[in-house]
């Protein structure tokens, strides 16, 4: 532009922006000249021009804002056509503002998208996904390979639920499961029902139950979103697992042809386990059957009544047979074994606690509580025979049977045969003339045996402890006119106890081998130890004899014989230990020996 050069020279500045160029053109315009008289002079106005500048052609202004690159868009109000590429997704058009054509100002941009977005049919997609899920269900129920991946099927079920198709999806799933059980489980079971016994039929049903659970697990993994989002918030609708279990129960178990055979199979295996030795394979089938009954919710309503009825019949028959054919000892052993085996079987098979308690009640009612069974268990002759033969294990089992129910307190009933045995056996000892000199050792052994039975077999029952002492006291004070008592009514035990004490204090009673060997020591230290052991043995024997002495009512006979023997020991210097003599006198005085015993110390 040759005529703009004087401007730059007079001003002394190089216009470096678009605004400076526009200022030159605006000041030179007619409108700017008309308003110059009323406004302050602008910087451009103060410039004195030597000559009038020539007007700038409009084509030069348009060319000023035309760029070489074809991808730029002319956003100014140029008269020339806008330059654009041939293919542009967004198209920018200039909306002309209201006013003159050459007026400058903001422009309105309109963006148009000529790209058309294809619209898909939702129903078509839903039908396609439903068809995929139906095909997958058919493959699962038929135990075939899935036509689609699990993730794709899961996403499809989730999308249907999010589109509000959960009720229809659940209904379709339920119908498919019903048809699948009918076709792939029920028909094969009925086909082989005629060739299998009850136990075999039970095994076939257990196999079908395991197969169905495996397939149901796969189904639930695909419809998991339906299960957790829709069914979880619908209390009236069962979950997928509950629905599948209910369908199996309604189709396979509840119909009578299969139900009776399943229950017969279980009860038959239990009967075989009772009659024969324990078989782990058989018990494993029973455990799985019990778990299936719990899962199907038929344990209480169908299995338990049938099982208890057959068990009661078996226990009744067993009790009648064993009670007639076995003596008391074997009957007790077999009864306790039966109870223990039944309770162990209930626990091993996983039966409910209520079932175990009912079985225990049946057994105790039949084996113990019935009147004829109590007579057999508490028969005096039978119990006395057990005590004579020292059958501690059987006596312990007898007490356990009678004490099994604490409320009945049947253990108290054993007092009668226990006291009768003590009185009978003790009387035989004190009236046995042929073994008169062995009376006291035999009585001591008898008392020690009874104490052992009371502690180990009768669990230190307080009532039976009283019975033991009362029965012992009763027979030891019995009197009988015979040559042993020189025709008098004086009890013989008092005299024999005094003579036995005399033998102890004279040291003529044999001690244990360990004590005897100690008396043969050569040095003084060994002799002192042997002496101490001998004194301890004498003290122990005196304690045992004094237990018998306390049972005596009339102690005059004992005191007379003891006084005579004491004088003889002192005169003949036969006492084995002076300390033992003093200890014996002290014990007699402190015990219930009366005034006569205290006179012996004077």
CORTALIN-V673323 format. One record per run of one state. SS is the DSSP state (H for helix, E for strand, L for the rest). FROM is the first residue (numbers start at 1). LEN is the number of residues. If there is no record, write none. Layout:
ss-><SS	SS>
from-><FROM	FROM>
len-><LEN	LEN>
This chain:
ss-><L	H	L	H	L	H	L	H	L	E	L	E	L	H	L	H	L	H	L	H	L	H	L	H	L	H	L	H	L	H	L	H	L	H	L	H	L	H	L	H	L	H	L	H	L	H	L	H	L	H	L	H	L	H	L	H	L	H	L	H	L>
from-><1	2	12	18	28	30	35	58	65	90	96	108	114	122	142	150	163	166	194	198	223	224	232	240	254	256	276	280	296	299	326	328	350	353	370	371	378	380	389	392	404	410	431	436	458	462	477	483	486	492	506	513	519	524	552	556	573	578	591	594	600>
len-><1	10	6	10	2	5	23	7	25	6	12	6	8	20	8	13	3	28	4	25	1	8	8	14	2	20	4	16	3	27	2	22	3	17	1	7	2	9	3	12	6	21	5	22	4	15	6	3	6	14	7	6	5	28	4	17	5	13	3	6	3>
